[in-house]
Amino acid sequence: MSNMNTVRKFILDERTRYEGLLEAVRAACLRVERKLGTQTVLRVYSRGSKQGAEGELKSTGKILAACTRPVSVPNLRKIEDIVGLTIVVQYPDQIDGALDELLAALEPYQIRQERRKDHRSAYFATHVVMLSSNSEHRGLRCEVQCKTMLHDAWSAKMHDLTYKPQGALDERVKTLIETTSSAIEQLEQQSQIIRKMILARQSLERRPFQAGLDILYNELVAALEEQRKAVFPDSLTGLREQLDAERTHLETCPANDPLLIALSDQIEAACANEDLLRFAWLLAVRLAGFRADPDHSRFLEDQVELVLERLENWRAQETFTGREVGAIPLGFYVAQDFDRAIAYTDRILERADRLGLSKKRIAHIKFNKATWLTEQECLRPSKPDVRAAVETDVRALMAEVLSTIPNDSSTLDTDGLIDIVFGQSKEIVRRGIQKCYESLSNSPPDEANIAAAYAEWRAQSGWRRYFELAEQGR
């Protein structure tokens, strides 16, 4: 029998088993994709996804070329990539983690890693050869490639030119391809550094919001229980405890995580229950604060609208305090949704008389708005004309506030941030930084953690602004 016929017979005999192996590995890859989310795994695809009608298996001619001589069934089974899949990730440092997750996902299928190799020349990728001991495809191998999005795009452009040449590649062309691949790798490494810098800054900026979430939630729960002389309903106790126990997971898991979806559904159902809404909306605040993403801001908005429908009645029955009314926009603030926090602040201020809010409570709500407008401008600077209008609004609000409530560590902190954000000289910005440090030293002991988090954020923003002005000679 000719070598080609030996290959054809081997494929005819083993096709079903190879396809079974491929589907097992594909199922594990998709499980990893769901678990890690699109911020890590962009997509998973197989040879068939690219070749279409050519199918999932390597072509007969390529199998023959890859087979160690003599061409025999044992040697054909040693070929590593008769079937294969590709996992595309966002950044180079996500490759090993994605592959480790894949190995764990493959354990139930009795498929293990035989070897792992990094390729770093004409293209950059990590190849893992999977070997099955499962009775359905024992002894067969499947290759999984894991590469970043830029390298995946580059290899797709070059595949037919370099993998299917009619003749040997010119050495100069090969060198040019390798140089381009190395340049792409440098871009990927630089993007990874940029990502780490951005995440580090976001982590710093997120700290005060996380601390604020804990204080807000705990204060409201305690006040509610004291006011109503009751604890969380038994039907919500388990949900409340699970939120706290799973906090770390809920803060980092992808949006399609089954636990996150289940808890969101349970909270939504509880808020739809008239008897549970007074307690359940606080759980919505808690979850939205964990996530700080647009989906959960919208989720919180749905539950807050239910509260607003009943607000006047609850206030008339004295079952909803002014402190709680002021906390409604705070729920969006701790979820870092400034736009909704400010919008709900305006809605509450428009209803202040009907809600029977005191002058002091109104002043606190206006103070929050001034602070949030300034923080939003700090994080996402507007165009000059919009920025000037924001500054005018902020200063007007602060004048109203300070005519009603005393100047304390909180107002000093905001006043310092106003200098940092809107100051047009190094001296003014430096003065703002000093005010923020003074606010920290004057803050009450029970607010030390949140005060420190805010001071660190303010200081970093302040010094960044200071050196920008210094470069401009101002």
NORRAFEN-V304717 format. One record per residue. N is the residue number from 1. RES is the residue in one small letter. PHI is phi as a letter, one per 30 degrees, with the letter a starting at -180 (* if undefined). NEAR is the number of other C-alpha atoms within 12 Angstrom. D_CENTER is the distance of its C-alpha to the mean C-alpha in Angstrom with 2 decimals. Layout:
BEGIN
n=N res=RES phi=PHI near=NEAR d_center=D_CENTER
n=N res=RES phi=PHI near=NEAR d_center=D_CENTER
END
This chain:
BEGIN
n=1 res=m phi=* near=10 d_center=57.68
n=2 res=s phi=d near=12 d_center=56.01
n=3 res=n phi=e near=23 d_center=52.68
n=4 res=m phi=d near=22 d_center=51.05
n=5 res=n phi=d near=18 d_center=52.50
n=6 res=t phi=d near=24 d_center=51.28
n=7 res=v phi=d near=34 d_center=47.71
n=8 res=r phi=d near=26 d_center=48.20
n=9 res=k phi=d near=20 d_center=49.56
n=10 res=f phi=d near=26 d_center=46.76
n=11 res=i phi=d near=30 d_center=44.11
n=12 res=l phi=d near=16 d_center=46.18
n=13 res=d phi=d near=16 d_center=46.40
n=14 res=e phi=c near=26 d_center=42.81
n=15 res=r phi=e near=27 d_center=40.76
n=16 res=t phi=d near=19 d_center=39.90
n=17 res=r phi=d near=28 d_center=38.85
n=18 res=y phi=d near=37 d_center=36.66
n=19 res=e phi=d near=31 d_center=34.99
n=20 res=g phi=d near=27 d_center=34.44
n=21 res=l phi=d near=40 d_center=32.85
n=22 res=l phi=e near=39 d_center=30.57
n=23 res=e phi=d near=26 d_center=29.42
n=24 res=a phi=d near=34 d_center=28.74
n=25 res=v phi=d near=46 d_center=26.60
n=26 res=r phi=d near=34 d_center=24.85
n=27 res=a phi=e near=23 d_center=24.07
n=28 res=a phi=d near=33 d_center=22.58
n=29 res=c phi=d near=38 d_center=20.47
n=30 res=l phi=d near=30 d_center=19.13
n=31 res=r phi=d near=27 d_center=18.38
n=32 res=v phi=d near=34 d_center=16.30
n=33 res=e phi=e near=34 d_center=14.51
n=34 res=r phi=d near=27 d_center=13.77
n=35 res=k phi=d near=28 d_center=12.78
n=36 res=l phi=d near=32 d_center=10.40
n=37 res=g phi=i near=26 d_center=8.92
n=38 res=t phi=d near=26 d_center=9.21
n=39 res=q phi=d near=23 d_center=6.85
n=40 res=t phi=c near=33 d_center=9.79
n=41 res=v phi=c near=37 d_center=12.67
n=42 res=l phi=d near=29 d_center=13.74
n=43 res=r phi=a near=30 d_center=16.97
n=44 res=v phi=b near=37 d_center=19.89
n=45 res=y phi=b near=32 d_center=23.44
n=46 res=s phi=c near=35 d_center=27.00
n=47 res=r phi=e near=30 d_center=30.24
n=48 res=g phi=d near=24 d_center=31.31
n=49 res=s phi=d near=17 d_center=28.35
n=50 res=k phi=c near=19 d_center=29.77
n=51 res=q phi=c near=17 d_center=33.46
n=52 res=g phi=i near=12 d_center=33.88
n=53 res=a phi=d near=11 d_center=37.51
n=54 res=e phi=d near=14 d_center=37.98
n=55 res=g phi=j near=20 d_center=36.10
n=56 res=e phi=d near=31 d_center=33.82
n=57 res=l phi=d near=39 d_center=36.42
n=58 res=k phi=e near=33 d_center=37.46
n=59 res=s phi=d near=24 d_center=40.62
n=60 res=t phi=e near=26 d_center=43.98
n=61 res=g phi=d near=19 d_center=44.97
n=62 res=k phi=d near=19 d_center=41.84
n=63 res=i phi=d near=32 d_center=42.23
n=64 res=l phi=d near=30 d_center=45.84
n=65 res=a phi=d near=20 d_center=44.94
n=66 res=a phi=d near=22 d_center=42.36
n=67 res=c phi=d near=27 d_center=44.76
n=68 res=t phi=d near=18 d_center=46.65
n=69 res=r phi=d near=16 d_center=50.41
n=70 res=p phi=d near=17 d_center=52.22
n=71 res=v phi=d near=26 d_center=50.27
n=72 res=s phi=b near=25 d_center=50.14
n=73 res=v phi=e near=26 d_center=47.98
n=74 res=p phi=e near=17 d_center=46.87
n=75 res=n phi=d near=24 d_center=45.94
n=76 res=l phi=d near=34 d_center=44.17
n=77 res=r phi=d near=33 d_center=42.01
n=78 res=k phi=d near=26 d_center=40.95
n=79 res=i phi=d near=33 d_center=39.28
n=80 res=e phi=d near=34 d_center=35.57
n=81 res=d phi=b near=34 d_center=34.10
n=82 res=i phi=d near=42 d_center=36.29
n=83 res=v phi=b near=41 d_center=33.09
n=84 res=g phi=a near=41 d_center=29.59
n=85 res=l phi=b near=43 d_center=25.94
n=86 res=t phi=b near=44 d_center=23.33
n=87 res=i phi=c near=46 d_center=19.65
n=88 res=v phi=c near=39 d_center=17.79
n=89 res=v phi=c near=38 d_center=14.74
n=90 res=q phi=d near=29 d_center=12.93
n=91 res=y phi=b near=37 d_center=14.39
n=92 res=p phi=e near=35 d_center=17.58
n=93 res=d phi=d near=26 d_center=16.35
n=94 res=q phi=c near=30 d_center=14.41
n=95 res=i phi=d near=35 d_center=17.79
n=96 res=d phi=d near=27 d_center=19.44
n=97 res=g phi=d near=23 d_center=16.65
n=98 res=a phi=d near=43 d_center=16.45
n=99 res=l phi=d near=43 d_center=20.24
n=100 res=d phi=d near=22 d_center=20.62
n=101 res=e phi=d near=26 d_center=18.56
n=102 res=l phi=d near=40 d_center=20.90
n=103 res=l phi=d near=31 d_center=23.94
n=104 res=a phi=d near=21 d_center=23.10
n=105 res=a phi=d near=27 d_center=22.61
n=106 res=l phi=d near=32 d_center=25.98
n=107 res=e phi=e near=21 d_center=27.99
n=108 res=p phi=d near=17 d_center=29.08
n=109 res=y phi=d near=28 d_center=30.41
n=110 res=q phi=i near=25 d_center=32.49
n=111 res=i phi=b near=33 d_center=31.03
n=112 res=r phi=b near=34 d_center=30.49
n=113 res=q phi=d near=29 d_center=29.75
n=114 res=e phi=c near=22 d_center=33.02
n=115 res=r phi=a near=19 d_center=31.88
n=116 res=r phi=b near=24 d_center=28.99
n=117 res=k phi=b near=20 d_center=29.72
n=118 res=d phi=c near=21 d_center=28.00
n=119 res=h phi=c near=20 d_center=29.47
n=120 res=r phi=b near=22 d_center=29.62
n=121 res=s phi=b near=22 d_center=32.29
n=122 res=a phi=d near=29 d_center=32.61
n=123 res=y phi=a near=37 d_center=29.03
n=124 res=f phi=c near=35 d_center=26.19
n=125 res=a phi=a near=38 d_center=24.85
n=126 res=t phi=c near=34 d_center=25.03
n=127 res=h phi=c near=30 d_center=27.37
n=128 res=v phi=b near=36 d_center=27.67
n=129 res=v phi=c near=33 d_center=30.83
n=130 res=m phi=c near=42 d_center=30.63
n=131 res=l phi=c near=38 d_center=33.96
n=132 res=s phi=c near=34 d_center=34.73
n=133 res=s phi=c near=21 d_center=37.12
n=134 res=n phi=d near=23 d_center=36.67
n=135 res=s phi=e near=15 d_center=40.05
n=136 res=e phi=d near=22 d_center=38.82
n=137 res=h phi=a near=29 d_center=38.04
n=138 res=r phi=d near=22 d_center=39.30
n=139 res=g phi=i near=28 d_center=39.84
n=140 res=l phi=c near=40 d_center=37.75
n=141 res=r phi=b near=40 d_center=34.95
n=142 res=c phi=b near=45 d_center=31.75
n=143 res=e phi=c near=40 d_center=29.86
n=144 res=v phi=c near=43 d_center=26.07
n=145 res=q phi=c near=41 d_center=24.86
n=146 res=c phi=b near=46 d_center=21.40
n=147 res=k phi=b near=44 d_center=20.76
n=148 res=t phi=d near=40 d_center=18.35
n=149 res=m phi=d near=33 d_center=18.14
n=150 res=l phi=d near=31 d_center=20.75
n=151 res=h phi=d near=41 d_center=23.09
n=152 res=d phi=d near=33 d_center=22.84
n=153 res=a phi=d near=19 d_center=23.90
n=154 res=w phi=d near=27 d_center=26.64
n=155 res=s phi=d near=29 d_center=28.00
n=156 res=a phi=d near=20 d_center=28.13
n=157 res=k phi=d near=16 d_center=30.20
n=158 res=m phi=c near=23 d_center=32.48
n=159 res=h phi=e near=19 d_center=32.86
n=160 res=d phi=d near=14 d_center=36.08
n=161 res=l phi=d near=19 d_center=37.58
n=162 res=t phi=c near=23 d_center=37.20
n=163 res=y phi=c near=18 d_center=37.16
n=164 res=k phi=b near=13 d_center=40.06
n=165 res=p phi=d near=13 d_center=42.43
n=166 res=q phi=d near=10 d_center=46.02
n=167 res=g phi=a near=10 d_center=47.07
n=168 res=a phi=d near=13 d_center=45.85
n=169 res=l phi=d near=17 d_center=43.30
n=170 res=d phi=e near=14 d_center=44.89
n=171 res=e phi=d near=13 d_center=43.98
n=172 res=r phi=d near=11 d_center=43.05
n=173 res=v phi=d near=16 d_center=40.62
n=174 res=k phi=e near=21 d_center=39.10
n=175 res=t phi=d near=16 d_center=38.71
n=176 res=l phi=d near=18 d_center=37.10
n=177 res=i phi=d near=28 d_center=34.56
n=178 res=e phi=d near=25 d_center=33.74
n=179 res=t phi=d near=19 d_center=33.50
n=180 res=t phi=d near=24 d_center=31.07
n=181 res=s phi=d near=30 d_center=28.92
n=182 res=s phi=d near=24 d_center=28.99
n=183 res=a phi=d near=22 d_center=28.04
n=184 res=i phi=d near=30 d_center=25.01
n=185 res=e phi=d near=31 d_center=24.05
n=186 res=q phi=d near=20 d_center=24.48
n=187 res=l phi=d near=20 d_center=22.13
n=188 res=e phi=d near=27 d_center=19.46
n=189 res=q phi=d near=22 d_center=20.11
n=190 res=q phi=d near=17 d_center=20.05
n=191 res=s phi=d near=21 d_center=16.72
n=192 res=q phi=d near=21 d_center=15.41
n=193 res=i phi=d near=17 d_center=17.15
n=194 res=i phi=d near=15 d_center=15.79
n=195 res=r phi=e near=20 d_center=12.15
n=196 res=k phi=d near=16 d_center=13.20
n=197 res=m phi=d near=14 d_center=15.06
n=198 res=i phi=d near=15 d_center=12.39
n=199 res=l phi=d near=14 d_center=10.00
n=200 res=a phi=d near=16 d_center=13.26
n=201 res=r phi=d near=18 d_center=14.13
n=202 res=q phi=d near=20 d_center=10.98
n=203 res=s phi=d near=18 d_center=11.58
n=204 res=l phi=d near=25 d_center=15.16
n=205 res=e phi=d near=31 d_center=14.62
n=206 res=r phi=d near=30 d_center=12.45
n=207 res=r phi=e near=29 d_center=15.32
n=208 res=p phi=d near=32 d_center=17.84
n=209 res=f phi=d near=39 d_center=15.71
n=210 res=q phi=d near=35 d_center=15.07
n=211 res=a phi=d near=29 d_center=18.78
n=212 res=g phi=d near=34 d_center=19.72
n=213 res=l phi=d near=34 d_center=18.05
n=214 res=d phi=d near=31 d_center=20.18
n=215 res=i phi=d near=27 d_center=23.28
n=216 res=l phi=e near=34 d_center=23.02
n=217 res=y phi=d near=35 d_center=22.49
n=218 res=n phi=d near=21 d_center=25.18
n=219 res=e phi=d near=19 d_center=27.62
n=220 res=l phi=d near=35 d_center=27.41
n=221 res=v phi=d near=31 d_center=27.81
n=222 res=a phi=d near=21 d_center=30.73
n=223 res=a phi=d near=25 d_center=32.34
n=224 res=l phi=d near=27 d_center=32.07
n=225 res=e phi=d near=19 d_center=33.60
n=226 res=e phi=d near=15 d_center=36.32
n=227 res=q phi=d near=19 d_center=37.09
n=228 res=r phi=c near=19 d_center=37.39
n=229 res=k phi=h near=13 d_center=38.76
n=230 res=a phi=b near=15 d_center=36.44
n=231 res=v phi=c near=20 d_center=33.44
n=232 res=f phi=e near=29 d_center=30.52
n=233 res=p phi=e near=22 d_center=32.10
n=234 res=d phi=e near=14 d_center=32.42
n=235 res=s phi=d near=19 d_center=30.55
n=236 res=l phi=c near=29 d_center=27.40
n=237 res=t phi=d near=19 d_center=27.89
n=238 res=g phi=d near=18 d_center=26.33
n=239 res=l phi=d near=32 d_center=23.24
n=240 res=r phi=d near=33 d_center=22.99
n=241 res=e phi=d near=17 d_center=23.49
n=242 res=q phi=d near=24 d_center=20.96
n=243 res=l phi=e near=32 d_center=18.20
n=244 res=d phi=d near=22 d_center=19.22
n=245 res=a phi=d near=13 d_center=19.76
n=246 res=e phi=c near=21 d_center=16.40
n=247 res=r phi=e near=24 d_center=14.39
n=248 res=t phi=e near=16 d_center=12.76
n=249 res=h phi=d near=22 d_center=11.91
n=250 res=l phi=d near=31 d_center=10.69
n=251 res=e phi=d near=27 d_center=8.33
n=252 res=t phi=c near=21 d_center=6.60
n=253 res=c phi=d near=25 d_center=7.83
n=254 res=p phi=d near=25 d_center=7.08
n=255 res=a phi=d near=27 d_center=8.44
n=256 res=n phi=c near=21 d_center=11.78
n=257 res=d phi=d near=23 d_center=12.30
n=258 res=p phi=e near=16 d_center=15.98
n=259 res=l phi=d near=22 d_center=16.05
n=260 res=l phi=e near=31 d_center=13.41
n=261 res=i phi=d near=20 d_center=15.45
n=262 res=a phi=d near=19 d_center=18.66
n=263 res=l phi=d near=33 d_center=18.02
n=264 res=s phi=d near=39 d_center=16.99
n=265 res=d phi=d near=22 d_center=20.20
n=266 res=q phi=d near=27 d_center=22.27
n=267 res=i phi=d near=38 d_center=21.34
n=268 res=e phi=d near=34 d_center=22.07
n=269 res=a phi=d near=26 d_center=25.35
n=270 res=a phi=d near=29 d_center=26.30
n=271 res=c phi=d near=31 d_center=25.84
n=272 res=a phi=d near=23 d_center=28.09
n=273 res=n phi=d near=20 d_center=30.74
n=274 res=e phi=e near=18 d_center=32.97
n=275 res=d phi=d near=16 d_center=33.90
n=276 res=l phi=c near=27 d_center=30.37
n=277 res=l phi=e near=32 d_center=28.62
n=278 res=r phi=e near=37 d_center=29.69
n=279 res=f phi=c near=42 d_center=27.74
n=280 res=a phi=d near=41 d_center=24.99
n=281 res=w phi=d near=43 d_center=23.47
n=282 res=l phi=d near=43 d_center=22.63
n=283 res=l phi=d near=46 d_center=20.55
n=284 res=a phi=d near=47 d_center=18.65
n=285 res=v phi=d near=48 d_center=18.13
n=286 res=r phi=e near=48 d_center=17.01
n=287 res=l phi=d near=48 d_center=14.36
n=288 res=a phi=d near=43 d_center=13.06
n=289 res=g phi=d near=41 d_center=13.02
n=290 res=f phi=d near=39 d_center=10.95
n=291 res=r phi=d near=37 d_center=8.12
n=292 res=a phi=h near=33 d_center=8.79
n=293 res=d phi=b near=25 d_center=7.83
n=294 res=p phi=e near=20 d_center=10.87
n=295 res=d phi=d near=22 d_center=11.61
n=296 res=h phi=d near=37 d_center=12.18
n=297 res=s phi=d near=34 d_center=14.03
n=298 res=r phi=d near=27 d_center=16.24
n=299 res=f phi=d near=34 d_center=16.62
n=300 res=l phi=d near=42 d_center=17.78
n=301 res=e phi=e near=31 d_center=19.96
n=302 res=d phi=e near=26 d_center=21.77
n=303 res=q phi=d near=39 d_center=22.70
n=304 res=v phi=d near=38 d_center=23.70
n=305 res=e phi=d near=22 d_center=25.97
n=306 res=l phi=d near=26 d_center=27.78
n=307 res=v phi=d near=33 d_center=28.37
n=308 res=l phi=d near=27 d_center=29.66
n=309 res=e phi=d near=15 d_center=32.11
n=310 res=r phi=c near=21 d_center=33.75
n=311 res=l phi=d near=31 d_center=33.45
n=312 res=e phi=d near=24 d_center=37.01
n=313 res=n phi=d near=17 d_center=38.51
n=314 res=w phi=d near=22 d_center=36.60
n=315 res=r phi=d near=25 d_center=37.66
n=316 res=a phi=d near=16 d_center=41.23
n=317 res=q phi=d near=13 d_center=41.23
n=318 res=e phi=h near=19 d_center=39.83
n=319 res=t phi=c near=24 d_center=37.02
n=320 res=f phi=b near=32 d_center=34.24
n=321 res=t phi=d near=29 d_center=34.55
n=322 res=g phi=d near=34 d_center=34.05
n=323 res=r phi=d near=29 d_center=31.42
n=324 res=e phi=d near=37 d_center=29.42
n=325 res=v phi=e near=37 d_center=29.94
n=326 res=g phi=d near=39 d_center=28.55
n=327 res=a phi=d near=37 d_center=25.49
n=328 res=i phi=e near=43 d_center=24.47
n=329 res=p phi=d near=40 d_center=22.80
n=330 res=l phi=e near=46 d_center=21.56
n=331 res=g phi=e near=47 d_center=19.30
n=332 res=f phi=d near=45 d_center=17.43
n=333 res=y phi=d near=42 d_center=17.68
n=334 res=v phi=d near=41 d_center=15.98
n=335 res=a phi=d near=42 d_center=13.04
n=336 res=q phi=i near=36 d_center=13.25
n=337 res=d phi=c near=34 d_center=14.74
n=338 res=f phi=d near=34 d_center=17.84
n=339 res=d phi=d near=26 d_center=19.41
n=340 res=r phi=d near=30 d_center=19.75
n=341 res=a phi=e near=36 d_center=20.74
n=342 res=i phi=d near=32 d_center=23.48
n=343 res=a phi=d near=22 d_center=24.56
n=344 res=y phi=d near=31 d_center=25.07
n=345 res=t phi=d near=34 d_center=26.87
n=346 res=d phi=d near=22 d_center=29.25
n=347 res=r phi=d near=24 d_center=29.86
n=348 res=i phi=d near=32 d_center=30.78
n=349 res=l phi=d near=31 d_center=32.99
n=350 res=e phi=d near=17 d_center=34.78
n=351 res=r phi=c near=20 d_center=35.61
n=352 res=a phi=e near=26 d_center=36.43
n=353 res=d phi=d near=17 d_center=40.15
n=354 res=r phi=d near=18 d_center=39.76
n=355 res=l phi=d near=31 d_center=37.39
n=356 res=g phi=i near=27 d_center=39.92
n=357 res=l phi=d near=29 d_center=37.62
n=358 res=s phi=d near=21 d_center=39.50
n=359 res=k phi=e near=21 d_center=39.77
n=360 res=k phi=d near=22 d_center=37.94
n=361 res=r phi=d near=27 d_center=35.00
n=362 res=i phi=d near=34 d_center=34.90
n=363 res=a phi=d near=30 d_center=34.98
n=364 res=h phi=d near=34 d_center=31.98
n=365 res=i phi=d near=40 d_center=30.01
n=366 res=k phi=d near=40 d_center=31.11
n=367 res=f phi=d near=40 d_center=30.21
n=368 res=n phi=e near=37 d_center=26.61
n=369 res=k phi=d near=40 d_center=26.57
n=370 res=a phi=d near=39 d_center=28.07
n=371 res=t phi=d near=38 d_center=25.55
n=372 res=w phi=d near=39 d_center=22.56
n=373 res=l phi=d near=42 d_center=24.15
n=374 res=t phi=d near=40 d_center=24.66
n=375 res=e phi=d near=41 d_center=21.18
n=376 res=q phi=d near=30 d_center=19.76
n=377 res=e phi=d near=29 d_center=22.32
n=378 res=c phi=d near=32 d_center=21.36
n=379 res=l phi=d near=27 d_center=17.69
n=380 res=r phi=b near=17 d_center=18.51
n=381 res=p phi=e near=20 d_center=22.24
n=382 res=s phi=c near=20 d_center=24.33
n=383 res=k phi=d near=11 d_center=27.35
n=384 res=p phi=e near=12 d_center=30.47
n=385 res=d phi=d near=11 d_center=32.21
n=386 res=v phi=d near=15 d_center=29.27
n=387 res=r phi=d near=23 d_center=28.63
n=388 res=a phi=d near=21 d_center=32.34
n=389 res=a phi=d near=18 d_center=32.25
n=390 res=v phi=d near=29 d_center=29.30
n=391 res=e phi=d near=33 d_center=31.26
n=392 res=t phi=d near=19 d_center=34.33
n=393 res=d phi=d near=23 d_center=32.57
n=394 res=v phi=d near=33 d_center=31.06
n=395 res=r phi=d near=27 d_center=34.44
n=396 res=a phi=d near=18 d_center=36.24
n=397 res=l phi=d near=30 d_center=33.97
n=398 res=m phi=d near=34 d_center=34.41
n=399 res=a phi=d near=21 d_center=38.18
n=400 res=e phi=d near=24 d_center=38.24
n=401 res=v phi=d near=31 d_center=36.18
n=402 res=l phi=d near=26 d_center=38.36
n=403 res=s phi=d near=18 d_center=41.46
n=404 res=t phi=c near=20 d_center=40.46
n=405 res=i phi=c near=22 d_center=38.50
n=406 res=p phi=d near=18 d_center=39.35
n=407 res=n phi=d near=21 d_center=37.62
n=408 res=d phi=b near=21 d_center=35.65
n=409 res=s phi=d near=26 d_center=32.87
n=410 res=s phi=d near=35 d_center=30.20
n=411 res=t phi=d near=32 d_center=32.11
n=412 res=l phi=d near=32 d_center=32.92
n=413 res=d phi=d near=41 d_center=29.25
n=414 res=t phi=d near=44 d_center=28.55
n=415 res=d phi=d near=41 d_center=31.77
n=416 res=g phi=d near=36 d_center=30.69
n=417 res=l phi=d near=48 d_center=27.39
n=418 res=i phi=e near=41 d_center=29.49
n=419 res=d phi=d near=36 d_center=31.61
n=420 res=i phi=d near=42 d_center=28.69
n=421 res=v phi=d near=45 d_center=27.04
n=422 res=f phi=c near=36 d_center=30.28
n=423 res=g phi=d near=29 d_center=32.75
n=424 res=q phi=c near=24 d_center=34.56
n=425 res=s phi=b near=24 d_center=36.04
n=426 res=k phi=e near=27 d_center=35.17
n=427 res=e phi=d near=22 d_center=37.45
n=428 res=i phi=d near=26 d_center=35.70
n=429 res=v phi=d near=35 d_center=32.25
n=430 res=r phi=d near=32 d_center=33.80
n=431 res=r phi=d near=28 d_center=35.31
n=432 res=g phi=d near=36 d_center=31.95
n=433 res=i phi=d near=38 d_center=30.49
n=434 res=q phi=d near=27 d_center=33.61
n=435 res=k phi=d near=31 d_center=33.24
n=436 res=c phi=d near=39 d_center=29.72
n=437 res=y phi=d near=32 d_center=31.15
n=438 res=e phi=d near=26 d_center=34.08
n=439 res=s phi=d near=33 d_center=31.85
n=440 res=l phi=d near=33 d_center=30.21
n=441 res=s phi=d near=22 d_center=33.70
n=442 res=n phi=c near=23 d_center=34.91
n=443 res=s phi=d near=24 d_center=32.11
n=444 res=p phi=d near=16 d_center=33.20
n=445 res=p phi=e near=13 d_center=32.72
n=446 res=d phi=d near=12 d_center=30.56
n=447 res=e phi=c near=24 d_center=28.03
n=448 res=a phi=d near=21 d_center=28.02
n=449 res=n phi=d near=23 d_center=24.45
n=450 res=i phi=d near=29 d_center=22.89
n=451 res=a phi=d near=34 d_center=25.52
n=452 res=a phi=d near=31 d_center=24.72
n=453 res=a phi=d near=27 d_center=20.99
n=454 res=y phi=d near=38 d_center=22.03
n=455 res=a phi=d near=39 d_center=24.79
n=456 res=e phi=d near=28 d_center=22.65
n=457 res=w phi=d near=34 d_center=20.34
n=458 res=r phi=e near=43 d_center=23.55
n=459 res=a phi=d near=36 d_center=25.34
n=460 res=q phi=d near=30 d_center=22.81
n=461 res=s phi=d near=34 d_center=22.70
n=462 res=g phi=d near=39 d_center=26.47
n=463 res=w phi=d near=27 d_center=27.40
n=464 res=r phi=d near=21 d_center=25.28
n=465 res=r phi=d near=33 d_center=27.16
n=466 res=y phi=e near=31 d_center=30.40
n=467 res=f phi=d near=21 d_center=30.35
n=468 res=e phi=d near=20 d_center=29.49
n=469 res=l phi=d near=23 d_center=32.61
n=470 res=a phi=d near=17 d_center=34.57
n=471 res=e phi=d near=12 d_center=33.98
n=472 res=q phi=d near=12 d_center=35.24
n=473 res=g phi=i near=12 d_center=38.27
n=474 res=r phi=c near=16 d_center=37.61
END
